[in-house]
Amino acid sequence: MTPDERQQHQCFLRAFTANEPAIRAYVRRLVPSRADADDVMQEAAIILWEKFGEFRAGANFRAWAFGVARYKVLSWLRDKGRDRLVLDEDVVALLADESAGDEPRLDRQRRALEVCAGKLEPAQRELLMRAYQPDTQIQDVAAGSGRTVAGFYQWLHRIRRALLDCVRRELSKEAAS
């Protein structure tokens, strides 16, 4: 790998890593399941890498990646077109436009949530994250925490309420500055 290729590779990885959660959330809003989103993301990542040489330095990587992801979703829809659970392409295009327009607000909310989650005690944060892992059984998380299932749901409700209040305060601070 030449130094130029290495630099391009590093630049792509930095941009992709920084924007991957937002791209994944965008795709997830457009397809029915997490597994479908994973499939589309894999394909989108390949296309993004293959076409990275066409990306203009200083341009908005996230907007460009959303465009690529949108076309991968539409391609996925065409492939799944016979499935009754798949939305019409026009509906997905409308959702894609609305999702892209919502992205700045969602990004601010994600950043505020990260700040607020960082304020939790480490044990609380770890327990909260375990509760939201894919294929998690709440009964197992509750038992591991030493709580009954009902008690765990009450604790989870209090933590979510505290996070919501914190996020609102963080967003208010950001709007005021």
Buried (B, 14 or more C-beta within 10 A) or exposed (E): EEEEEEEBEEBBEEBBEEBBEBBBBBBBBBBEEEEBBBBBBEBBBEBBBEEBEEBEEEEEBBEBBBEBBBBBBBBBBEEBEEEEEBBEEEEBBEBBEEBBEBBEEBBBBBBBBEBBBEEBEEEBBEBBEBBEEEEEEEEEBBEEBEBEBEEBBEBBEEBEEBBEEBBEEBBEEEEEE
